């Protein structure tokens, strides 16, 4: 479909190994969705937790809407994510048994609704990060060499 990506969490891809990805709806107020459409959202230090068989998003900063006046929202309030109960149970079992973390990856608009892609992840060790950076450097060098040889 016509998916408009608003923001991605680059830090999550740097700090974690992502295994499974899920699409979740976000419960937002009126001024929050207006700010999200203006790309005034930051996922940098945000994380998700399961409480009472519901998934909640913490530390996600959505800037106040300029024309919101007194109806504006709190910038870093806890927001509920919408997933099916079956998906929530599957995620909950993985988190409890295998020690995964739930990390928000990107926010996008799909058919007029704000959606979030969340991922089940495990933290990278320092040597994993170094390996990933070395692979990126090698790929960049190979791309440069192939451009020059043409």
C-alpha positions as CSV (number, residue, x, y, z in Angstrom):
1,X,0.0,0.0,0.0
2,X,0.9,3.7,0.2
3,X,3.0,3.8,3.3
4,X,4.5,7.2,4.4
5,X,7.4,6.7,6.8
6,X,7.6,9.4,9.4
7,X,10.6,8.4,11.4
8,X,12.9,5.4,12.0
9,X,14.8,4.4,15.1
10,X,18.4,4.2,13.8
11,X,19.8,3.7,17.3
12,X,17.7,0.5,17.6
13,X,19.4,-1.0,14.5
14,X,22.8,-0.1,15.9
15,X,22.3,-1.4,19.4
16,X,20.1,-4.5,18.8
17,X,19.9,-7.6,16.7
18,X,16.3,-7.5,15.4
19,X,14.6,-10.9,15.0
20,X,10.8,-10.6,14.5
21,X,8.8,-7.5,13.4
22,X,5.2,-6.6,14.1
23,X,2.9,-3.8,13.0
24,X,1.0,-2.1,15.8
25,X,-1.5,0.8,15.8
26,X,-0.9,3.7,18.3
27,X,-3.5,5.2,20.5
28,X,-3.1,9.0,20.0
29,X,-5.0,12.1,20.9
30,X,-6.0,14.8,18.3
31,X,-3.0,17.1,18.8
32,X,-0.6,14.1,18.9
33,X,-1.6,12.8,15.4
34,X,-1.2,16.3,14.0
35,X,2.3,16.5,15.4
36,X,3.1,13.0,14.1
37,X,2.0,14.0,10.6
38,X,4.4,16.9,10.8
39,X,7.2,14.4,11.8
40,X,7.6,15.9,15.2
41,X,8.3,12.5,16.8
42,X,11.4,11.0,18.3
43,X,11.9,7.3,19.0
44,X,15.5,7.5,20.2
45,X,15.3,6.3,23.8
46,X,11.8,4.7,23.6
47,X,10.9,1.2,24.6
48,X,7.9,-1.1,24.9
49,X,6.6,-3.0,27.9
50,X,3.8,-5.6,28.4
51,X,1.5,-4.8,31.3
52,X,-1.8,-6.5,31.9
53,X,-1.7,-8.2,28.5
54,X,-1.4,-4.8,26.8
55,X,1.7,-3.3,25.2
56,X,2.7,0.3,26.1
57,X,5.2,2.6,24.6
58,X,7.4,4.6,26.9
59,X,9.8,7.6,26.4
60,X,8.5,8.4,22.9
61,X,8.7,12.1,22.5
62,X,5.9,13.7,20.4
63,X,6.4,17.5,20.3
64,X,3.4,19.7,21.3
65,X,1.3,20.9,18.3
66,X,1.8,24.7,17.7
67,X,-1.9,25.5,17.3
68,X,-3.0,23.1,20.1
69,X,-3.2,25.8,22.8
70,X,-4.8,24.5,26.0
71,X,-5.8,21.2,24.4
72,X,-2.2,20.1,23.8
73,X,-0.8,16.8,25.0
74,X,2.1,15.8,27.3
75,X,5.2,15.3,25.2
76,X,6.4,12.0,26.8
77,X,3.2,10.3,28.1
78,X,2.8,6.5,28.0
79,X,0.9,5.4,24.8
80,X,-0.9,2.1,24.2
81,X,-0.1,0.0,21.2
82,X,-2.8,-2.0,19.4
83,X,-2.0,-5.6,18.6
84,X,-4.2,-8.7,18.5
85,X,-4.3,-10.8,21.7
86,X,-2.6,-13.7,19.9
87,X,0.3,-11.5,18.8
88,X,0.7,-10.1,22.4
89,X,0.8,-13.6,23.9
90,X,3.4,-14.7,21.3
91,X,5.5,-11.6,22.1
92,X,5.1,-12.1,25.8
93,X,6.2,-15.7,25.7
94,X,9.4,-14.7,23.7
95,X,10.2,-11.9,26.1
96,X,9.8,-14.2,29.2
97,X,11.5,-17.3,27.9
98,X,14.2,-16.1,25.5
99,X,15.0,-12.7,27.1
100,X,14.0,-10.6,24.1
101,X,13.4,-6.8,24.3
102,X,10.5,-5.0,22.5
103,X,11.9,-2.1,20.5
104,X,10.1,0.5,18.4
105,X,11.6,0.6,14.9
106,X,9.6,3.0,12.8
107,X,6.5,5.1,12.7
108,X,4.5,5.6,9.5
109,X,1.1,6.6,8.2
110,X,-0.9,3.8,6.5
111,X,-4.4,4.5,5.1
112,X,-4.6,7.6,7.3
113,X,-3.7,5.8,10.6
114,X,-0.5,6.1,12.5
115,X,1.2,2.7,12.8
116,X,4.4,1.6,14.5
117,X,6.7,-1.3,13.6
118,X,8.0,-2.9,16.7
119,X,10.7,-5.6,16.8
120,X,11.8,-8.4,19.1
121,X,15.4,-7.8,19.7
122,X,18.5,-8.8,21.7
123,X,21.3,-6.4,22.6
124,X,24.5,-6.4,20.5
125,X,27.8,-6.8,22.2
126,X,30.6,-4.4,21.5
127,X,32.3,-6.8,19.1
128,X,29.1,-7.3,17.2
129,X,28.9,-3.5,16.7
130,X,32.5,-3.4,15.5
131,X,31.8,-6.3,13.0
132,X,28.8,-4.5,11.6
133,X,30.7,-1.3,11.2
134,X,33.6,-3.2,9.5
135,X,31.1,-4.8,7.0
136,X,29.6,-1.5,6.2
137,X,33.0,0.0,5.5
138,X,34.0,-2.9,3.3
139,X,30.7,-2.6,1.3
140,X,31.3,1.1,0.9
141,X,34.8,0.5,-0.4
142,X,33.6,-2.1,-2.8
143,X,30.9,0.2,-4.1
144,X,33.4,3.0,-4.6
145,X,35.8,0.7,-6.4
146,X,33.0,-0.6,-8.7
147,X,32.1,3.1,-9.6
148,X,35.6,4.0,-10.4
149,X,36.2,0.9,-12.7
150,X,33.3,1.7,-14.9
